[in-house]
Amino acid sequence: MISLRKLKIAGVILVVSLLGLSANSAQAQNAPAAQTDPAAAAPAADAPTKPAPADVPAYHAARPHDPLPETLDPKQFPDAETQNIYALAAKEKAVLYQQPCYCRCDKEVGHKSLLDCYVDAHAAHCILCKKEAVFTYTETQAGKTAAQIRKEIMDGKWKDVDLSQYDTLPAAQ
């Protein structure tokens, strides 16, 4: 004879199983079209053919078509390092526009590239942004393309940048 306790346990297991099946069915019915309709999942005509790895922050793969926003005036910052690096950023806006920023400001602040860090005061308080901008500037001066610099940034080469040489302002002329 089956005990009442075993019968209750079997009933609970049955109810939980049915609820799980019901939830999965409802989830499949409410799935976005891209998951259920192969045509909806096709990339847009202007989408890149090779998606960036998921761990790469936002950046623009090509030069800008429209005029870029101005970076903040370096003189508004009290320290020499920030002034010097904002001045470098102003010289390389088009290249910064094409670079990711590994401080993850794309997720936290909504930035679309490293340039956005210099259009607002974010970089003034972020050593990662500063190192990436200095790296971008020096590599641009060495003749590298934005795509080459981007690959090096993705490889973490910006981490070796020494910012100490930017701690003093150049002599007034």
Helices and strands as residue ranges (DSSP letters): H 4-29, H 33-36, G 74-76, H 80-91, H 93-96, H 105-108, H 116-119, G 122-125, H 127-141, H 146-154, G 157-160, G 163-166
